[in-house]
């Protein structure tokens, strides 16, 4: 059995416009779902320099919310804890994905679990 794929997209370095973020995420989601192998998408959107969350984070989280029915689970990076039951369920649902693929709690990321077979 081939291990599942974890895909990372960084929309914060360099920062993209909100429209470009949504276009890139739509394309990534389409390709990931068509591949049938991608189970986890890690979106790096940054946290923003104002300390309250930035435009890209808001754009990504709104994009995810509008498409929430397409994901098995969504996990905000700030919710990450290796002891969290939600994360353990997330990992079980993803197949052979390891904790190391998540790189710790980070308010500048959002993780998506895509449907499997």
C-alpha positions in Angstrom: 0.0 0.0 0.0 1.4 3.4 -1.0 1.5 5.9 1.9 -0.7 8.9 1.8 0.6 12.2 0.6 0.9 15.3 2.7 0.9 18.5 0.5 2.1 21.8 1.7 1.1 25.1 0.1 2.7 28.4 1.4 0.6 31.4 0.5 2.4 33.7 2.9 6.0 33.7 1.6 5.8 35.7 -0.5 2.3 36.9 0.4 -0.3 36.5 -2.2 -3.4 38.5 -2.8 -6.7 37.1 -1.4 -7.9 36.3 -4.9 -4.6 34.5 -5.8 -4.8 32.5 -2.5 -8.3 31.3 -3.3 -7.4 30.5 -6.9 -4.3 28.6 -5.8 -6.3 26.7 -3.1 -9.1 25.8 -5.5 -6.5 24.4 -8.0 -4.7 22.5 -5.2 -7.9 21.0 -3.9 -9.0 19.9 -7.3 -5.6 18.3 -8.1 -5.4 16.7 -4.6 -8.9 15.2 -4.9 -8.2 13.9 -8.4 -4.9 12.3 -7.3 -6.7 10.1 -4.8 -3.4 9.9 -2.8 -3.3 13.3 -1.1 -4.9 13.0 2.4 -3.5 16.0 4.2 -3.1 19.5 3.0 -1.0 21.9 5.2 -1.7 25.5 4.4 0.9 28.1 5.6 -0.9 31.4 5.7 1.0 33.2 8.4 -0.5 34.9 11.5 -0.1 38.5 10.5 2.1 41.3 11.8 -0.7 43.0 13.8 -1.0 40.2 16.4 -4.6 39.6 15.7 -4.4 37.3 12.7 -3.7 38.5 9.2 -5.6 38.9 6.0 -4.3 35.7 4.5 -5.3 33.7 7.6 -8.8 35.1 7.4 -8.9 34.4 3.6 -7.8 30.8 4.1 -10.1 30.1 7.0 -13.1 31.6 5.1 -12.2 29.6 2.0 -12.1 26.4 4.1 -15.4 27.2 5.8 -17.1 27.7 2.5 -15.9 24.3 1.3 -16.1 22.5 4.7 -18.3 19.7 3.3 -15.4 18.6 1.1 -13.1 17.8 4.0 -13.2 15.0 6.6 -11.7 17.2 9.2 -10.2 20.7 9.5 -7.6 21.5 12.2 -6.4 25.0 13.0 -2.7 25.0 13.6 -3.2 26.6 17.0 -5.2 23.6 18.1 -2.3 21.2 17.6 -1.3 19.1 20.5 0.1 15.6 20.2 -2.1 14.6 23.1 -5.3 16.0 21.6 -8.0 13.5 20.8 -9.0 15.5 17.7 -5.5 15.3 16.4 -5.3 11.5 17.1 -8.6 11.0 15.2 -7.2 13.2 12.4 -4.0 11.1 12.1 -6.0 7.8 12.2 -8.2 9.1 9.5 -5.3 10.1 7.4 -3.7 6.7 7.2 0.1 6.5 7.6 0.6 10.2 8.3 3.0 10.9 11.3 3.0 13.6 13.9 6.3 14.9 12.4 4.3 16.0 9.3 2.5 18.6 11.5 5.5 20.5 12.9 3.8 21.6 16.2 1.3 24.2 17.2 1.4 27.2 14.9 -1.3 29.8 14.5 0.0 30.4 11.0 -1.2 27.1 9.6 -4.3 25.2 8.8 -4.5 21.5 8.2 -7.1 19.7 6.0 -7.9 16.0 6.0 -9.2 15.0 2.6 -11.6 12.1 2.1 -9.9 8.7 1.6 -11.0 5.5 -0.1 
